[in-house]
Amino acid sequence: MLQTHSFMLDGTLGVIRASEHAIDTSPDALHIWAQPYRTRPLKRQVISDQMNKMLKLNVIATSYSAWASFVVIVPKKNGKARFSVDYRRLNNITKKDAYPLPQMEDCLVSLGDAQVFSSLDCTAAYRQVLLRKDDQEKTAFTAHGGTYP
């Protein structure tokens, strides 16, 4: 079983086990499997480099899942490329969580008289919450090099 990892401040890979996420779909939902997008050589190299990095870190492994979404490269604000997986089709068949989000004003009031604030930019944040074992195959993605969970 693959572990969910996070990159620590020192650049090492860690595992967060505080929670487990489930992707609830109806039992009769059809598997979603997409062919990889045609990509130019430059984007294909970015995808290959990112996948090789994740393989080396044991974040992904070869998969034969009946599920697969496709990889997209999204430009970041700083001009660099972000490796992403397009899960919109999976999201469309996932049962929605009805838990209400807090009001922004309530969040701001809860800060009280605090004067120092910080933010933490999590690398590969989507891989930081453990995924229920039965749902791991649903997050498989496909690229020109194969299919990976």
PEKA-V226084 format. One record per residue. RES is the residue in one small letter. NEAR is the number of other C-alpha atoms within 10 Angstrom. Layout:
# PEKA-V226084
res:RES near:NEAR
res:RES near:NEAR
This chain:
# PEKA-V226084
res:m near:7
res:l near:13
res:q near:17
res:t near:21
res:h near:23
res:s near:21
res:f near:16
res:m near:12
res:l near:8
res:d near:6
res:g near:9
res:t near:10
res:l near:14
res:g near:13
res:v near:15
res:i near:14
res:r near:13
res:a near:8
res:s near:10
res:e near:12
res:h near:12
res:a near:13
res:i near:18
res:d near:15
res:t near:17
res:s near:10
res:p near:6
res:d near:6
res:a near:10
res:l near:11
res:h near:13
res:i near:16
res:w near:18
res:a near:16
res:q near:14
res:p near:18
res:y near:13
res:r near:10
res:t near:14
res:r near:8
res:p near:9
res:l near:9
res:k near:16
res:r near:18
res:q near:12
res:v near:15
res:i near:23
res:s near:16
res:d near:13
res:q near:14
res:m near:19
res:n near:14
res:k near:13
res:m near:13
res:l near:14
res:k near:11
res:l near:13
res:n near:14
res:v near:18
res:i near:21
res:a near:18
res:t near:12
res:s near:16
res:y near:13
res:s near:18
res:a near:13
res:w near:22
res:a near:28
res:s near:25
res:f near:19
res:v near:20
res:v near:19
res:i near:17
res:v near:14
res:p near:11
res:k near:10
res:k near:8
res:n near:6
res:g near:8
res:k near:10
res:a near:15
res:r near:16
res:f near:19
res:s near:15
res:v near:18
res:d near:16
res:y near:17
res:r near:10
res:r near:12
res:l near:19
res:n near:13
res:n near:10
res:i near:16
res:t near:15
res:k near:11
res:k near:11
res:d near:7
res:a near:6
res:y near:6
res:p near:6
res:l near:6
res:p near:8
res:q near:8
res:m near:9
res:e near:8
res:d near:9
res:c near:10
res:l near:9
res:v near:9
res:s near:10
res:l near:10
res:g near:8
res:d near:7
res:a near:7
res:q near:6
res:v near:5
res:f near:6
res:s near:5
res:s near:5
res:l near:5
res:d near:7
res:c near:13
res:t near:13
res:a near:14
res:a near:12
res:y near:12
res:r near:17
res:q near:21
res:v near:18
res:l near:20
res:l near:19
res:r near:13
res:k near:12
res:d near:10
res:d near:14
res:q near:18
res:e near:17
res:k near:21
res:t near:19
res:a near:25
res:f near:26
res:t near:22
res:a near:23
res:h near:15
res:g near:13
res:g near:12
res:t near:22
res:y near:22
res:p near:20
